[in-house]
Amino acid sequence: MNGRYWRIAAPVSALLAAVLTVLVVAALRPSGDAEPAKRPAPDFVLPKLDGSGPLRLADLRGHPAVLNFWASWCAPCKDEFAVLRDAWPRYRQRGFVFVAVVFDDTTAAAAEFLRTAGADWPVVVDEKSRVALSFGVRGIPQTYFLDRDGRIDHVERGPLTRLTLSARLSSLERG
C-alpha cells in the first residue's frame, strides 16, 4: 500500500471509531431521565377507559404513583405490561397507585388488549396527547414515578424490567 492510502485511511478509521464509541456509550446509558428530580407533575384530568368518570392528578396525592404511558400496538409496552401486572398486587397493598395512560391508540384497541391482558388498576385515555406532551413523553413506553406530593421522582424511558420497577418503587417508598 502506498502512503497516500494511509493518509486517507487512518483519519477515516479514527472517525469511524469515534462515532462507534459515541453510539455504544449512548446505547449503554441508563434510560432514566437526567432532568432535575422532584419537579411538580403537570396537572391533568383524564377520562377512565371503563367510563367510570375522570381521574385527576389530585386523586393520586398522598400515594406514591406509577404513571405509565403505553399503547396496544406497542410491542415493548405489551412486555412491560406483564411486569406491571405482576407487581401491582404487592405494591397496591403498600399504598401505591398505578395508572396506565393510553397514548396514541384507539379506545377499542386498548380495551381489547386489557380484556385479554388483565388490569385492575386505573386506565385513562389521553385522546389528544395533551397530557403526554405536558409531561414530556418522547416515545412509549415511558413511565413517571410520582412521590406522595405529586412530584416527579424519576422518569423511565423505554420498557420497565422487574428489577428497575422494584428499585424505583422501593426508592419511592423510602421517600
C-alpha positions as CSV (number, residue, x, y, z in Angstrom):
1,M,0.0,0.0,0.0
2,N,1.2,3.4,-0.7
3,G,1.5,6.4,1.6
4,R,-1.4,8.2,0.0
5,Y,-3.8,5.4,1.1
6,W,-2.7,5.5,4.7
7,R,-3.0,9.3,4.8
8,I,-6.7,8.9,3.9
9,A,-7.5,5.5,5.7
10,A,-6.1,6.5,9.1
11,P,-8.3,9.6,9.7
12,V,-11.3,7.8,8.3
13,S,-10.7,4.8,10.6
14,A,-10.3,7.2,13.6
15,L,-13.5,9.0,12.8
16,L,-15.4,5.7,12.5
17,A,-14.0,4.5,15.8
18,A,-15.1,7.8,17.5
19,V,-18.6,7.5,16.0
20,L,-18.9,3.9,17.1
21,T,-17.7,4.8,20.6
22,V,-20.4,7.6,20.9
23,L,-23.1,5.1,19.7
24,V,-22.1,2.4,22.2
25,V,-21.9,4.9,25.1
26,A,-25.4,6.2,24.2
27,A,-26.8,2.7,24.0
28,L,-25.4,1.7,27.4
29,R,-26.5,4.9,29.1
30,P,-29.3,4.3,31.7
31,S,-32.7,5.0,30.3
32,G,-33.7,7.2,33.3
33,D,-34.1,10.9,32.9
34,A,-31.4,13.3,33.8
35,E,-33.7,16.2,34.5
36,P,-33.9,17.6,38.0
37,A,-35.8,15.4,40.4
38,K,-38.9,16.4,42.3
39,R,-40.5,18.8,39.8
40,P,-44.3,19.0,40.1
41,A,-46.2,16.7,37.8
42,P,-48.3,18.6,35.3
43,D,-51.9,18.7,36.4
44,F,-54.4,16.6,34.5
45,V,-58.0,15.3,34.3
46,L,-58.4,12.3,32.0
47,P,-61.4,10.1,31.4
48,K,-61.2,6.5,32.6
49,L,-61.3,3.9,29.8
50,D,-64.1,2.0,31.6
51,G,-66.3,5.1,31.6
52,S,-66.5,5.3,35.4
53,G,-65.5,9.0,35.4
54,P,-62.4,11.1,35.3
55,L,-59.1,10.7,37.1
56,R,-57.3,13.7,38.3
57,L,-53.7,14.2,39.4
58,A,-55.1,15.4,42.7
59,D,-56.6,11.9,43.2
60,L,-53.1,10.4,43.4
61,R,-51.8,12.8,46.1
62,G,-50.9,11.0,49.3
63,H,-49.8,7.9,47.4
64,P,-46.6,7.1,45.6
65,A,-47.7,6.6,42.0
66,V,-46.6,5.0,38.7
67,L,-47.9,6.8,35.6
68,N,-47.3,4.5,32.6
69,F,-47.8,5.8,29.0
70,W,-48.5,2.9,26.6
71,A,-50.4,1.7,23.6
72,S,-51.8,-1.6,22.5
73,W,-49.8,-1.5,19.2
74,C,-46.5,-1.1,21.1
75,A,-44.7,-4.5,21.4
76,P,-42.4,-3.3,24.3
77,C,-45.4,-1.9,26.1
78,K,-47.1,-5.4,26.0
79,D,-44.0,-6.9,27.5
80,E,-43.8,-4.2,30.1
81,F,-47.5,-4.7,31.0
82,A,-46.7,-8.1,32.4
83,V,-44.1,-6.6,34.7
84,L,-46.6,-4.0,36.0
85,R,-49.4,-6.6,36.3
86,D,-47.1,-8.9,38.4
87,A,-46.0,-6.1,40.7
88,W,-49.4,-4.5,41.1
89,P,-51.0,-6.7,43.8
90,R,-47.9,-6.5,46.1
91,Y,-47.5,-2.7,45.8
92,R,-51.2,-1.9,45.9
93,Q,-51.2,-3.4,49.4
94,R,-48.4,-0.9,50.3
95,G,-50.4,2.1,49.2
96,F,-49.1,2.6,45.7
97,V,-51.3,3.7,42.8
98,F,-50.6,2.5,39.2
99,V,-52.2,4.4,36.3
100,A,-52.0,3.3,32.7
101,V,-52.3,6.2,30.2
102,V,-53.5,5.1,26.8
103,F,-51.4,7.2,24.3
104,D,-51.9,7.5,20.6
105,D,-54.3,4.5,20.4
106,T,-57.9,3.8,19.9
107,T,-60.1,3.1,23.0
108,A,-61.4,-0.1,21.3
109,A,-57.9,-1.5,20.7
110,A,-56.8,-0.5,24.2
111,A,-59.9,-2.1,25.8
112,E,-59.4,-5.3,23.8
113,F,-55.8,-5.6,24.9
114,L,-56.7,-5.0,28.5
115,R,-59.5,-7.6,28.3
116,T,-57.0,-10.3,27.4
117,A,-54.1,-9.0,29.5
118,G,-56.0,-8.2,32.6
119,A,-55.5,-4.9,34.6
120,D,-57.4,-3.9,37.6
121,W,-55.7,-0.5,38.1
122,P,-57.0,2.7,36.6
123,V,-56.6,3.1,32.9
124,V,-57.2,6.6,31.4
125,V,-57.2,7.9,27.9
126,D,-55.1,10.8,26.7
127,E,-57.0,11.1,23.4
128,K,-55.3,14.3,22.1
129,S,-51.9,13.6,23.8
130,R,-52.1,16.8,25.7
131,V,-51.1,15.3,29.0
132,A,-48.3,13.3,27.4
133,L,-46.9,16.5,25.9
134,S,-47.2,18.3,29.2
135,F,-45.2,15.6,30.9
136,G,-42.6,15.5,28.1
137,V,-43.3,12.0,26.7
138,R,-40.9,11.4,23.8
139,G,-42.0,7.8,23.0
140,I,-43.6,4.8,24.6
141,P,-43.4,3.1,26.8
142,Q,-42.5,5.8,29.2
143,T,-43.1,5.7,33.0
144,Y,-43.2,8.5,35.5
145,F,-42.7,7.8,39.2
146,L,-44.5,10.3,41.4
147,D,-44.0,10.9,45.1
148,R,-46.8,11.3,47.6
149,D,-46.9,15.0,46.9
150,G,-47.4,14.7,43.2
151,R,-43.8,15.5,42.2
152,I,-41.9,13.6,39.6
153,D,-39.3,11.5,41.3
154,H,-38.0,9.7,38.2
155,V,-38.7,9.1,34.5
156,E,-38.0,5.8,32.9
157,R,-37.9,5.9,29.1
158,G,-38.3,2.5,27.5
159,P,-39.7,-0.7,28.9
160,L,-39.5,-1.4,32.6
161,T,-37.8,-4.5,33.9
162,R,-38.8,-6.2,37.1
163,L,-35.6,-5.1,38.7
164,T,-35.9,-1.4,37.6
165,L,-39.6,-1.3,38.7
166,S,-38.7,-2.8,42.1
167,A,-35.8,-0.4,42.7
168,R,-37.8,2.7,41.7
169,L,-40.8,1.7,43.9
170,S,-38.5,0.9,46.8
171,S,-36.9,4.3,46.4
172,L,-40.4,6.0,46.4
173,E,-41.4,4.0,49.4
174,R,-38.4,5.2,51.4
175,G,-39.4,8.8,50.4
